Structures are given as C-alpha cells and as structure tokens.
Amino acid sequence: MRLSTRIAGGEVAETRRFVFIPEEWERSDRNAQTIASIIGGGTLLLGVVMVVAGMILSIVPWSRRQFSAPLFLTMLATLLILSAGRLANNFPILMAQLSTAQPLRLQLAVLLGSTTVGVALQAAAH
C-alpha cells in the first residue's frame, strides 16, 4: 500500500492511500480478459448457429408430418438440465451483482423467477 500527500503552501491539503499495480500485471490481466471475451463471443456465435440449424432441421420434418415428439421432449429436458447447470455455475456472479439498496428477498425472487422463465424459453427455443 502506498500513501500520497498533496501539499498546498506549507500545509497538508490531501492524503490518500492507494495500491500500486505494476504495469506488467495490468497487461497480463487485460490479455486474459481479451482471451475470455473472444472465447465467450465464439461460444455465443456457436449457440446462435446451433439454434438456426436446429430450427431449419426441425421445420423440414414438421412440414412433412414426421415430427418426433419424444425426441423433442428428450432434447428439451437435456437443454433444460444444461441451462440449469450453467445458471448454478453463474449464481455467485449474479449474487454479486445484486443491489444493496433493495431488499435481498425481493431481488432473489425476481432473479430466480426471471432466470427460470428464461431457462425454460431458451431450452424450448433450442
């Protein structure tokens, strides 16, 4: 920890504490964040491509009256489980983003309700 003091004339005008972060650490952190954002963008693009491909591949059997409801329900259940797992994995991040100005129970109810509906819609869309 470092201290910084500003002097105005013959008096101390301001003091503050700060943590010095070496430039090399900042660069390595920025590089790690860049790589993570590229991977995140790639997975998002892959998800979009999979949704579009799934829609195209399901429209053809639907139009020929060969749509398989058991296969659809199996895939829906699989995607629901995977989405719920991703939600559970990201839950600490979601909790950290909650506001301290609002009641925790209300925020948790809104968070859980909206994510439940979102996960169900996302799984049904895939």
trRosetta pair geometry for C-beta under 8 A, 3 or more apart (Angstrom, degrees):
i j d omega theta_ij theta_ji phi_ij phi_ji
1 17 5.7 -1 178 -172 113 110
1 18 7.4 154 -160 80 70 26
1 19 5.9 -49 -108 -92 63 69
2 17 7.1 150 80 -157 42 60
2 18 5.7 -27 66 68 91 76
2 19 7.2 138 17 -113 84 20
2 20 5.2 57 -10 -31 131 108
3 15 6.5 -9 -173 -170 102 100
3 16 7.4 159 -155 84 58 37
3 17 5.7 -35 -99 -100 66 66
3 18 8.0 142 -101 22 21 70
4 15 6.9 161 85 -154 52 52
4 16 5.2 -13 58 61 99 84
4 17 7.7 173 17 -92 77 18
4 18 6.3 15 -7 11 117 114
5 12 6.0 -55 -167 -140 111 104
5 14 7.2 166 -154 90 45 53
5 15 4.8 -10 -103 -103 77 85
6 12 7.6 105 75 -165 50 60
6 13 4.8 -57 102 66 95 104
6 14 4.3 16 41 52 112 95
6 15 7.6 -154 20 -70 67 42
7 10 7.7 -15 178 -146 109 13
7 11 6.9 164 -157 85 73 33
7 12 5.9 -49 -104 -104 72 47
7 13 6.3 141 -137 4 16 92
8 11 6.0 -22 68 68 78 85
8 13 3.9 70 -5 -56 110 131
12 15 6.3 0 174 -42 123 103
21 25 5.4 -112 180 78 89 127
21 26 5.7 99 128 -56 117 97
22 25 4.8 95 66 4 84 102
22 26 7.3 -152 99 -4 46 86
23 26 5.5 -54 -150 37 38 114
23 27 6.3 39 153 -20 69 105
24 27 5.8 -53 -148 36 31 111
24 28 6.4 27 156 -16 65 107
25 28 5.9 -56 -145 38 30 107
25 29 6.3 29 156 -17 65 108
26 29 5.8 -58 -148 38 29 110
26 30 6.2 29 154 -19 65 108
27 30 5.7 -55 -145 37 30 111
27 31 6.3 31 155 -20 65 105
28 31 5.6 -50 -146 35 32 113
28 32 6.5 34 153 -20 63 104
29 32 5.7 -53 -149 35 32 111
29 33 6.4 31 153 -17 65 106
30 33 5.8 -55 -149 38 31 111
30 34 6.4 36 151 -24 64 105
31 34 5.6 -51 -148 32 33 114
31 35 6.5 32 155 -17 65 103
32 35 5.9 -53 -149 36 32 110
32 36 6.4 31 153 -18 64 108
33 36 5.6 -54 -145 39 33 112
33 37 6.3 31 156 -19 67 105
34 37 5.9 -56 -147 37 29 107
34 38 6.4 30 153 -19 64 105
35 38 5.8 -54 -149 35 31 111
35 39 6.4 29 154 -16 65 106
36 39 5.8 -55 -147 39 31 110
36 40 6.2 34 152 -20 65 108
37 40 5.4 -51 -143 38 34 115
37 41 6.3 37 155 -20 65 104
38 41 5.8 -53 -148 36 30 111
38 42 6.4 32 152 -20 63 106
39 42 5.6 -54 -149 36 32 114
39 43 6.4 28 155 -16 65 104
40 43 5.9 -56 -146 38 30 106
40 44 6.4 33 153 -20 64 106
41 44 5.6 -53 -148 36 32 114
41 45 6.3 33 154 -18 65 105
42 45 5.7 -54 -147 37 31 110
42 46 6.3 33 153 -19 65 106
43 46 5.4 -50 -144 37 35 115
43 47 6.3 40 153 -22 64 103
44 47 5.7 -53 -151 34 31 113
44 48 6.5 30 152 -18 64 104
45 48 5.7 -52 -149 35 33 111
45 49 6.4 33 153 -18 65 105
46 49 5.7 -54 -147 37 32 112
46 50 6.3 32 153 -20 65 106
47 50 5.6 -55 -147 36 31 111
47 51 6.4 31 155 -20 65 104
48 51 5.8 -53 -148 34 32 111
48 52 6.4 27 155 -14 65 106
49 52 5.9 -57 -148 40 30 108
49 53 6.1 28 155 -17 66 110
50 53 5.7 -55 -142 41 30 110
50 54 6.1 33 157 -21 64 108
50 126 7.1 4 122 -143 106 99
51 54 5.7 -55 -146 37 28 112
51 55 6.4 30 154 -21 63 104
51 125 6.3 2 -142 138 119 98
51 126 5.8 -85 -103 -110 82 63
52 55 5.7 -52 -150 33 31 112
52 56 6.5 28 153 -16 64 105
53 56 5.8 -55 -148 38 32 109
53 57 6.0 24 157 -12 67 112
54 57 5.8 -59 -139 45 29 106
54 58 6.0 20 162 -14 66 112
54 126 6.0 47 65 -178 171 55
55 58 6.1 -63 -143 41 25 103
55 59 6.3 31 157 -30 64 106
56 59 5.9 -51 -147 25 29 112
56 60 7.2 30 158 -21 60 100
57 60 6.5 -47 -155 24 32 111
57 61 7.8 19 157 -1 60 102
58 61 6.4 -57 -154 43 42 101
58 62 6.0 45 151 -24 70 113
58 67 7.2 54 -169 -123 82 100
58 72 7.8 84 -133 -98 128 106
59 62 5.5 -61 -146 40 31 116
59 63 6.1 28 159 -20 68 107
60 63 6.2 -58 -148 35 26 106
60 64 6.6 8 158 -3 62 112
61 64 5.8 -68 -145 49 34 102
61 66 4.3 -96 -158 82 87 90
61 67 5.0 131 122 -81 102 55
61 68 7.1 -30 152 -5 153 78
62 65 7.7 30 -179 -76 30 29
62 66 8.0 -95 -56 54 19 59
62 67 4.7 40 -94 -67 63 123
67 72 7.2 16 171 -37 96 131
68 71 3.9 46 106 17 121 115
68 72 6.4 164 95 -16 65 84
69 72 5.5 -54 -146 37 35 114
69 73 6.2 32 158 -17 69 106
70 73 5.8 -55 -144 39 31 108
70 74 6.2 35 155 -21 65 106
71 74 5.7 -53 -147 35 31 113
71 75 6.4 27 156 -15 65 106
72 75 6.0 -59 -149 39 29 107
72 76 6.2 32 152 -23 65 109
73 76 5.4 -50 -143 36 33 116
73 77 6.3 33 157 -18 65 103
74 77 6.0 -55 -150 36 28 108
74 78 6.4 29 152 -19 63 107
75 78 5.6 -53 -146 37 33 114
75 79 6.2 27 158 -14 67 108
75 126 7.2 -136 152 110 108 96
76 79 6.1 -59 -146 41 27 105
76 80 6.2 32 153 -23 63 108
76 123 5.6 91 -159 148 65 104
76 124 6.3 26 -130 -95 110 56
77 80 5.6 -53 -146 34 31 115
77 81 6.5 30 156 -18 64 104
78 81 5.9 -58 -154 35 29 109
78 82 6.4 24 152 -14 65 108
79 82 5.5 -52 -142 40 36 111
79 83 6.0 36 158 -19 68 107
79 122 7.4 -143 154 117 116 80
79 123 3.9 156 108 -137 107 85
79 126 4.9 176 -126 63 161 138
80 83 5.9 -56 -144 39 27 109
80 84 6.2 28 156 -19 63 108
80 119 6.6 88 -141 149 66 102
80 120 6.9 22 -115 -105 105 56
80 123 4.3 33 -69 -120 67 168
81 84 5.8 -55 -146 37 29 111
81 85 6.4 32 153 -20 63 105
82 85 5.6 -53 -150 35 32 114
82 86 6.5 32 152 -18 65 103
83 86 5.6 -51 -148 35 35 111
83 87 6.4 39 151 -20 65 104
83 119 4.3 154 131 -150 128 96
83 122 5.7 144 -116 87 149 124
83 123 5.5 -115 3 -61 143 101
84 87 5.5 -50 -148 35 34 115
84 88 6.4 36 152 -19 65 103
84 119 6.1 79 -70 -172 65 154
85 88 5.7 -52 -147 36 32 111
85 89 6.4 33 153 -20 64 106
86 89 5.6 -54 -148 36 33 114
86 90 6.3 15 157 -5 66 111
87 90 6.1 -67 -143 47 28 98
87 91 6.5 57 152 -59 63 88
87 115 5.6 122 -136 170 133 131
87 119 6.1 -49 -42 -77 139 134
88 91 5.6 -21 -151 -17 33 122
90 93 5.0 -53 -171 41 72 117
90 94 6.0 75 132 -25 86 101
91 94 5.5 -55 -145 38 36 112
91 95 6.2 38 156 -22 68 104
92 95 5.6 -52 -145 35 33 113
92 96 6.4 35 155 -22 64 104
93 96 5.8 -54 -151 33 31 112
93 97 6.7 26 152 -18 63 108
94 97 5.9 -62 -153 35 33 110
94 98 7.5 52 148 -43 61 89
94 111 6.1 129 161 -161 125 132
94 115 7.8 -8 -129 -64 164 145
95 98 5.9 -32 -164 -5 40 116
98 102 7.8 -113 177 63 89 101
98 104 6.9 64 150 -126 149 72
98 107 4.9 101 -145 147 115 151
98 108 7.8 -6 -107 -61 148 67
98 111 7.4 -59 -88 -53 108 143
99 102 5.0 60 83 17 113 99
99 107 6.8 -172 41 -94 79 145
102 106 6.0 -97 157 75 105 121
102 107 5.5 116 100 -54 116 110
103 106 4.3 79 76 8 102 108
103 107 6.8 -178 91 -8 53 87
104 107 5.8 -62 -149 41 32 109
104 108 6.1 31 155 -19 69 108
105 108 5.7 -55 -144 38 30 111
105 109 6.3 32 156 -21 65 105
106 109 5.8 -54 -149 35 29 111
106 110 6.4 26 154 -14 64 106
107 110 5.8 -55 -146 39 31 109
107 111 6.0 33 154 -21 66 110
108 111 5.5 -54 -141 39 30 113
108 112 6.0 23 162 -13 66 109
109 112 6.2 -57 -140 42 25 103
109 113 6.0 22 161 -16 62 114
110 113 5.9 -59 -141 42 25 109
110 114 6.0 17 165 -12 64 113
111 114 6.4 -61 -142 41 21 102
111 115 6.1 11 163 -10 61 114
112 115 6.1 -59 -138 43 26 105
112 116 6.1 31 160 -24 63 108
113 116 5.9 -56 -147 33 26 111
113 117 6.6 19 158 -10 62 107
114 117 5.9 -56 -148 41 32 107
114 118 6.0 32 154 -20 66 112
115 118 5.3 -54 -139 42 34 115
115 119 6.0 37 160 -22 68 104
116 119 6.0 -51 -143 35 26 108
116 120 6.4 24 156 -16 61 109
117 120 5.8 -59 -149 39 30 111
117 121 6.3 25 156 -14 66 109
118 121 5.9 -58 -144 41 29 107
118 122 6.0 28 157 -20 66 110
119 122 5.7 -55 -142 38 28 112
119 123 6.2 27 158 -18 64 107
120 123 6.0 -55 -146 37 27 108
120 124 6.3 23 156 -16 63 109
121 124 5.7 -58 -145 40 31 109
121 125 6.1 32 156 -23 66 108
122 125 5.8 -56 -147 35 29 112
122 126 6.7 29 155 -22 63 102
123 126 6.0 -52 -151 29 32 108
